[in-house]
Amino acid sequence: MFSDVSIRVTDQEYEDVYHEALHCLGEDSSIGFPFQQPDGTRVCEVDGRLLPDDQVIELWWGKDIAEQVRRERGASGGKFKTQSGHS
């Protein structure tokens, strides 16, 4: 969709997407407080599982939007290190 345009997600936009996902997930799930692991990865407990940012976003927003955020975030060099279960 945006193949000809360089789209970038700002730190604030990324945080908005992430926190909205946590807020909405919290309506039906048990949500802990996000914290940073020693390797710099931010994680949050969701229903007993520690999930990095990208998995929190994917859980709420779905795979397509999460992938788009990852691509756009990669272009702007996000401030949080994330891990992906995808190779």
N, C-alpha and C positions, 0 to 999 in steps of 0.2 A: 504494500500500500504506500509506504513512504520511501520506496527504493531510490527515487531521484532526489530526495530531500534529506539533508543531514539534520536529524532531530536529536535534541539533547534533553535529558531530564536533569533539572537542577537539583541540588541537595534538598531544597525545600519541597519541591514536587515529589521527590522520592520519599521523603519523610511523611508527606501527606498521604501518599498511596499506602505506605507501610502501616502507619498509625490507623488509617481508616480500616485496613484489613484486620488489625488487632481488635479494634472497637467492634466491628461487625461480627467477627468470629466469637468475641466474648459474649454475645447474646445467646449463643447456643453451646459454647464450649468453655472449659476451664482454661483461663489464660493467666500466665505468670507475668513477671516483669522482665523486659528485655535486659540482657547484660552481655558484656563482652568477655569472651573466652580468652585464655592466655595467647592464643595465636592471632587475636584481633578480630575474630569472627563474632558478630553480634548474633545471639540466639535468644529465643523466647520459648517458654514451655507452653505447649498447646495440647490439652488433654493428655498430659503426662509425657509428651515427647518434646525433646529440645529441637527446635527447628530454626535454621538460619533464615535471614531476611527473605531470600528468594523463595523459599518453601512456604513461608507465611503468606507472601504475596500470591503465590500460585494457588494455595489452598482457598483463598477467598476470591481472587479475581479470575482464576482459571489459567490454564497453560498458555494460551495465545497471548493474553495481556502480560503475563509474567515474562514470557520470552521477549516481548516487545520492550518491556522495561529493562530487562537485562541488556539487550542490544543498545538501547539508547543510553543506558547508564554506563556501559562500557565505553561509549564514545566520549563521555564527559569525565570518566575517571572518578567514580563515586568515592565518598569518604569512608564507607564501611566495607570491610572485606566480607564477601559472602561465599558460601560453598554451594555447589549445585550437585544434586544427585544424578544429574544428566551428564553424559560424556559426549 
